[in-house]
Amino acid sequence: MGLPAALRDQVAAVHRGSALPERLRLYDGWAARYEQDVAALEYRAPHLAAASLSFAFPAPRAEARLLDVACGTGLVARELHRRGFRCLHGVDGSAGMLEQARSTGLYQELRLCVLGTEPLPAPAGGFLCLTTRSNPSNLRYKAELEAAMGQLELSGAWQKLLAQEVEYWERATTEEESTQGTGYISGVVYIYQKCPVLHLEEG
């Protein structure tokens, strides 16, 4: 597929559906090379996420509170900052990724947090942006993510603002992962708003 073998192996390792602790360990080890590698993959999620948030929240942006879920090394924060967003918070399950994100200086706060196992530290009314791949090896995780988000939406905790399907998400590392032979995999950008907690007074 025209990509270095080491990069294909790294992507295969984190995508193969291993248990969460092992996946987080792999991301910790990948953190220092992550941005260089995803550039080779033509990874578009950070740009797409920031563009979607800009559409969902056109102005004023400087005071908009955003939680970057699974923020990785801060690629989304850079894109958001370019678009005028300044109140950025991030969470990720990988301490190594958070260390890289902290070095950007763009986040007001960063926390170690694994989606689905711990409550998200999001302020009432804040916006959440999540992205995921739609390639075959990620379909189980995508379904689990969507089920968790659906439950939060049904409970009234989140409100969905956008679910944007993207055909050319990043370069595929194998023919099997390629979407209809395009050489790329597809993905989705989700934008949610955290609903304020209502305190009802008893009559």
Secondary structure, 3 states (H helix, E strand, C coil): CCCCHHHHHHHHHHHCCCCHHHHHHHHHHHCCCHHHHHHHCCCCHHHHHHHHHHHHCCCCCCCCEEEEECCCCCHHHHHHHHCCCCEEEEEECCHHHHHHHHCCCCCCEEEECCECCECCCCCCCCEEEEEEECCHHHHHHHHHHHHHHHHHHHCCCEEEEEEEEEEEEEECCCCCCCCCCCCEEEEEEEEEEECCCCCCCCC
